[in-house]
Amino acid sequence: MRRRPSSINCIFAVDKPAGITSHDLVSHVRRALGERRVGHAGTLDPAATGVLVVGVGQATRLLGLLTAERKGYDGVIAFGTQTDTDDGEGQLVAEAQVPESLADEAVARQILEGFLGSQDQVPPAYSAISVDGRRAYDLARSGKEMKLSSRHIEVFESSLRGIDRDESGTLCWSCHFEVSKGTYIRSLARDIGLAAGTVAHLSALRRISSGLIGLDDCLELEELEKRGKEALEGRVLDPSRLLGASRLDLSDQEAADAACGKRLRAPEGIGQGERVCLLHQGQMVGLWHREGRGLRCDINFPQAITGVRG
C-alpha cells in the first residue's frame, strides 16, 4: 500500500519526560499530530529526560544527517553501588566503601578533570549497540556473556555542580558533561567510580543540548498532546541551520529542474563535496552537494520541509 503524503514535514524538539522510551515518545507524537511517519534522533534511556529531536514526514530522512557532534548533559553520580545497567534501573552487582575524601569538592573536581579529552570508552552491556546483528541489551537480558569493544570518544567538559547525599545517605555528585556523539554518560559514571576508588552508577540524567538544540527549543510533550499541530506554530527548527549546510534559493524553473534531478550550476563559494540545502518559496526542497562545476542530488523532498528562517 502506498504511503499517503504527510501533512506535516518538519523537525522539532521535545523535552522527553522520565519513564518512557524514546520510541514511546514517538508513538505519543504520532497520536498527537495524526501522522504516521515520525522518527527521532539520539536515543535517551527511559529514566533520562531532556532534548530529543523529532522529525515528521519528509524530515525523517534528515535525522541521520543532523550535526550533533557535541551533546550536553546534567547528571547525578551515586557512589557505593554498581548496577548491571550502570544506572538506577538495573540490578545491584557490586558494593564498595566510599572514601570520605569524595565529599571534598576539590577532590571531586580533580577526579572529574581527569576524564577530559580523548579516550576509549566501553559502552554499557545494556545498550542499543549492535552485536552480531542483535542489540546488546537483548543479549544481556538473555544472560549471554559478551565483551563490547571500546569506542573512541571525547569529553569536552567534565565539571562539578555540587555534592550532596540522597534520602538513603548515599554520597552523590551533581555533574555537567559536554561530550562527543556516541558517549555514554552511564559508562562515565561507572568509570568515575572506579577512578575514585569505589564503585558508582548514574542515578539521574538530563540532556540539556544536542548540537545547536537546547532545552529552550523544546516543546513539552503535555503541550503537544493537548494542542496537537497548533503546538508546532513557531517552534519548528530550521533544517538548514541544523545541517550546517549552505543554502541556495531556487527560481520556479530551477525548482522544477531540481525536482527532475537535473544538475544545477554550483554558485560561487561552494566547495567540492559541500552540502547545499535547496530552498524554494522559503521551504527546503532538496539536499544536494557540489560535484565538479555543478550540484548533484542527494535527496529531494516531494513535500517541502518547513521551518527555514532568514
Secondary structure, DSSP 8 states (H G I E B T S, - for coil): ------S--EEEEEEE-TTS-HHHHHHHHHHHHT-S-EEEES---TT-EEEEEEEEGGGGGGGGG----EEEEEEEEEESEEETTSBTTS-EEEE----GGGG-HHHHHHHHHTT-EEEEE---SSSS-EETTEEHHHHHHTT-------EEEEEEEEEEEEEEE-TT--EEEEEEEEEETT--HHHHHHHHHHHTTS-EEEEEEEEEEETTEEGGGEEEHHHHHHHGGGGGTTT-B-HHHHHT-EEEE--HHHHHHHHTT--EE--TT--TT-EEEEEETTEEEEEEEEETTEEEEEEEEEEEE-----
